[in-house]
């Protein structure tokens, strides 16, 4: 493609992959943006006790599902295979999940449903790497915090206020690199881009434009400026 330098962005497992790529190809990545990245923290020493405590607090159905997901994950099978095994009930679950994002327009909900069906109901692909990279609970066997502490490029990490990844227990290693900044997006879950895309995109764009006081994303679009287009052509933004 002829792209030598670019800004790299990744969400969830994509954030894990993006970080490892940026660490390996330092000369190509100008900045790294992570959205609710999985594998941020090492596996807690008392992980089994925490899991048992969670089971005791959960109802029968929730406890059953947690055990099944963990078993699938432990035996190197995709947790999403559990969803595929429920047949028509899985479709009803996906429809209910899509409805949990009230900000989406009708057409956007249809697109999200189509996307979820393709990645969750069809045969697994990249998801099959999860059990090799992440411990159940999305803790990293090679945690990102270690990699990020050695980064020399600007890094921004976004979490939602209701993000289960953000609530994951931080243990063992602290994030101390001044190049890395954590930003909390209000009224957002793990799917930040769906819950509060306005605040997220504004923060992301302001970072990529590399200005002290850049115009807002909305202003750039409404004024018809070519500044964003020219910037992205010069230094593309690649999303995983």
SVG drawing of the C-alpha trace seen along z (x, -y; Angstrom):
<svg xmlns="http://www.w3.org/2000/svg" viewBox="-35 -27 47 55">
<polyline fill="none" stroke="black" stroke-width="0.4" points="0.0,0.0 3.0,-2.3 2.1,-3.5 5.2,-3.9 4.1,-5.9 0.6,-5.9 -1.5,-6.4 -2.6,-3.1 -5.9,-2.4 -7.3,0.8 -10.3,1.8 -10.5,4.6 -8.4,7.6 -7.5,5.3 -6.0,3.0 -3.8,5.8 -2.6,6.6 -2.1,2.9 0.2,2.4 2.3,5.5 2.6,4.3 3.6,0.8 6.2,2.2 7.7,4.3 7.6,1.7 8.5,-1.5 9.6,-3.4 6.2,-3.0 3.7,-4.0 3.4,-7.7 0.9,-7.3 -1.1,-4.6 -4.8,-4.9 -6.3,-2.1 -10.1,-1.7 -10.8,0.5 -7.8,2.7 -7.9,6.3 -4.9,7.8 -3.8,4.6 -2.9,6.2 -1.2,9.4 -3.1,12.3 -3.8,11.7 -2.3,14.3 -5.7,14.9 -7.7,15.1 -9.4,18.4 -10.6,17.0 -12.0,13.9 -13.8,16.1 -15.4,18.2 -16.5,15.0 -18.1,13.8 -20.0,17.1 -21.3,16.9 -22.7,13.5 -24.3,14.5 -27.7,16.1 -28.0,19.6 -28.2,18.7 -25.4,16.1 -23.2,18.5 -23.8,21.3 -22.8,19.1 -19.7,17.8 -18.6,21.4 -19.2,22.4 -17.4,19.4 -14.4,20.1 -14.3,23.8 -14.4,22.9 -11.7,20.4 -9.5,22.7 -9.7,25.5 -8.6,23.2 -12.1,22.9 -13.7,19.6 -16.2,18.4 -18.3,17.2 -18.9,20.9 -21.1,21.0 -23.3,18.4 -23.4,20.3 -24.6,23.4 -27.8,21.7 -29.3,21.5 -32.3,19.2 -31.9,18.0 -28.6,16.4 -30.4,14.3 -32.8,13.0 -29.9,12.3 -28.1,10.3 -31.3,8.3 -31.6,7.5 -28.0,6.4 -28.4,4.1 -31.3,2.4 -29.1,1.5 -27.5,-1.2 -30.4,-3.8 -28.2,-6.5 -28.0,-4.4 -30.4,-5.2 -32.5,-2.5 -30.1,-2.0 -27.2,-1.9 -28.8,0.8 -29.4,2.9 -25.7,2.5 -24.6,3.5 -26.9,6.5 -25.5,7.6 -21.9,7.1 -22.5,9.0 -24.1,11.9 -21.2,12.2 -18.5,12.2 -20.3,14.2 -22.5,16.7 -20.1,17.7 -17.1,19.9 -14.4,18.2 -11.3,16.6 -9.1,14.1 -11.1,14.9 -9.4,18.3 -6.2,16.5 -7.9,15.2 -7.1,18.2 -3.4,18.0 -3.0,14.3 -5.5,13.8 -6.4,15.5 -10.1,15.8 -11.1,12.3 -9.1,10.7 -5.9,10.6 -2.7,10.7 -0.3,13.5 2.1,10.9 0.3,7.8 0.2,4.6 1.2,2.5 4.8,3.8 4.9,3.0 3.3,-0.4 5.8,-1.4 8.6,-1.0 6.8,-3.0 8.5,-6.1 5.5,-7.2 2.4,-9.1 -0.2,-6.7 -3.8,-7.4 -5.9,-4.8 -9.7,-5.3 -12.1,-3.5 -15.8,-4.0 -17.2,-4.8 -19.1,-1.5 -16.3,0.4 -15.8,3.9 -12.1,3.8 -11.5,0.6 -13.0,2.3 -10.6,5.2 -8.4,5.5 -5.0,3.8 -2.3,5.7 1.5,6.2 2.6,3.5 1.8,-0.2 1.5,-2.3 4.3,-4.9 5.2,-6.0 4.6,-9.8 4.0,-9.2 0.8,-7.2 -2.4,-8.9 -5.6,-7.4 -8.9,-9.1 -12.3,-8.2 -15.3,-8.7 -18.5,-9.4 -21.7,-7.4 -19.8,-4.6 -19.4,-0.9 -16.8,1.4 -18.2,0.3 -17.2,-3.3 -17.6,-4.0 -21.3,-3.1 -22.1,-4.7 -20.5,-8.1 -18.9,-8.5 -19.0,-12.3 -16.6,-12.7 -14.4,-9.8 -13.9,-11.0 -13.2,-14.6 -10.5,-13.4 -9.0,-11.1 -9.0,-13.7 -7.5,-16.4 -4.6,-14.0 -4.0,-13.1 -4.0,-16.7 -1.0,-17.4 -2.1,-20.9 -2.3,-22.7 -5.9,-23.9 -7.4,-22.2 -10.9,-22.9 -13.5,-20.4 -14.4,-17.5 -17.9,-18.9 -16.5,-22.3 -14.1,-20.8 -16.9,-18.8 -19.5,-21.6 -17.1,-24.1 -16.2,-21.8 -12.5,-22.1 -10.1,-19.7 -7.7,-19.8 -8.8,-16.4 -8.7,-14.8 -5.3,-16.1 -4.0,-15.1 -5.2,-11.5 -3.8,-11.3 -0.5,-12.4 -0.5,-10.1 -3.3,-7.5 -5.2,-6.2 -5.3,-2.4 -7.9,-0.8 -7.8,2.8"/>
</svg>
